[in-house]
Amino acid sequence: MHSDTWRLMVSKVSAICVTGQFKRLQGDLEELYRRAGMPQPAVQAYEDALLSMLADGDEAVTNQQH
């Protein structure tokens, strides 16, 4: 990947990870995963929260284009 692509990706992920919405979702997922006995609940919750918010962002962009 080109460095500009990486910078854009890192910028997008960073902007998501500092929001209260991301932190709440991550915390809620981590608690659910911990109760369910999942291995590495904190890591899994972080990944799932990030993927969810990235997908929501892509969906919002797609909806604005139509």
Rosetta blueprint (number, residue, H / E / L):
1 M L
2 H L
3 S H
4 D H
5 T H
6 W H
7 R H
8 L H
9 M H
10 V H
11 S H
12 K H
13 V H
14 S H
15 A H
16 I H
17 C H
18 V L
19 T L
20 G H
21 Q H
22 F H
23 K H
24 R H
25 L H
26 Q H
27 G H
28 D H
29 L H
30 E H
31 E H
32 L H
33 Y H
34 R H
35 R H
36 A L
37 G L
38 M L
39 P L
40 Q L
41 P H
42 A H
43 V H
44 Q H
45 A H
46 Y H
47 E H
48 D H
49 A H
50 L H
51 L H
52 S H
53 M H
54 L H
55 A H
56 D H
57 G H
58 D H
59 E H
60 A H
61 V H
62 T H
63 N H
64 Q H
65 Q H
66 H L
